[in-house]
Amino acid sequence: MADRSPRPRALAGGAEPERVTVPRGLRGRDSQQPEPERQVRRLGRPFDRRTPFVAGFSAALGVLVAIAIGLAVYSIRGTLVLVFVSLFIAVGLDPLVESLHRRRFRRSYAVIAVLLGAICIVGAFVYSAISPINAEVNQIVKEVPKWRDELSSGSGTLGHIAKSLHLNLSSYLHGANATSLAKYLASGALGAGKEVISAGASALIVIVLTVYFLAALPSIKRFFVQLVPASRRERFGGILDQVLAGVGGYLIGNLFTSLVAGLGTFLWATAFGIPYAVLLGLFVALFDLIPVVGSTIAGVVVALVALSVSLPVAILTVAFYVGYRFFEDYLLVPRVMRQAVNVSPVVTVLAVLIGGAMLGIIGALVAIPVAASIKLVLEQSVFPRLDSN
């Protein structure tokens, strides 16, 4: 049978036209279309991505995307700090949750039990602080008229101090300046109130995120392990478990040393009749969580409170905290932290200084476990690879 398919027409000069191969799926109706219309569907040459225009445009677009991401991260830096702190606390409390979970507690019940324990500690601190603060505020309110009269008349302790410093405060305590001073104090009180509300909201966010992180920490671990190629997941999971165990051990050990510092302060204040012994003990325990400088700052505050008893008691209190500083640094902390983190004293001091400069108290608090984690990753992954080359 003769082939009736249309043949391409010869071009001018005798040249043969380029044949176009039509896929099988397109044959039939499409094959009946005129020849020029079928030739339009032919793919052209690929776009050259190595041209200067494309390369420059891609580079500029990458820079703009990087700047946009950096600005977005910078704008939410406060929220990221809260998330980081919550995750750090959750990792630190996870050993307690795991110990309860091994005793046949459901993980949700173990998280609730640990959370209730933390709330009880914070509640005890707040309750012990309410009574002294209330008493001191009432005493200040009663003394304000007396101080005002002394400053106005130049008599009494405050009046003599104002005279010796050549201060004329009577114009600020009466007339129009008194109104402006009151407005200034009111604006200051309003600003302080806003800061207190902001701190309370941040604390609430940290508590809620910590609870969620504690409950979902196993799932979070599995998620990060799955981000690694299958051939390296086992090794990565082992290193991750060691890092998290080190962070948790550090926080538990730090809580123990803080408990010792708070208990010692309570016993010392009770023995020498320093007021607010419970509050001072909880205050020292809280500040002792800050490495290197925490107990020293708290000791200065306790010594100032001891001045209300007598000068010799304040001097003895300073000597007590100097001795306790040596006891904690050279006996207590090395024994407690030996199993948790193995970081040299030089690295510890440098980590605390850098963390404090970057994130303040929060940075100083998390600096040592972060340094220990970096050290562990270097020893387990980087150094063996360098030694094998």
Buried (B, 14 or more C-beta within 10 A) or exposed (E): EEEEEEEEEEEEEEEEEEEEEEEEEEEEEEEEEEEEEBEEEEEEEEEEEEEEEEEEEEEEEEEEEEEEEEEEEEEEEEEEBBBBBBBBBBBBBBBBBBEBBEEEBEBEEBBBEBBEEBEEBBEEBEEBBEEBEEEEEEEEEEEEEEBBBBBBEBEBEBBEEBEEEEEEBBEBBEEEEBEEBEEEEEEEEEEEEEEEEEEEEBEEBBBEBBBBBBBBBEEBBEEEBEEBEEEEBEEBBEBBEBBBBBBBBBBBBBBBBBBBBBEBBBEBBEEBEBEBBBBBBBBBBBBBBBBBBBBBEBBEEBBEBBEEBEEEBBEBBBEBBEEBBEBBBEEBBEEBBEEBBEBEEEBBBEBBBBBBEEBEBBBBBBBBBBBBBBBBBEEBBEEEEEEEE
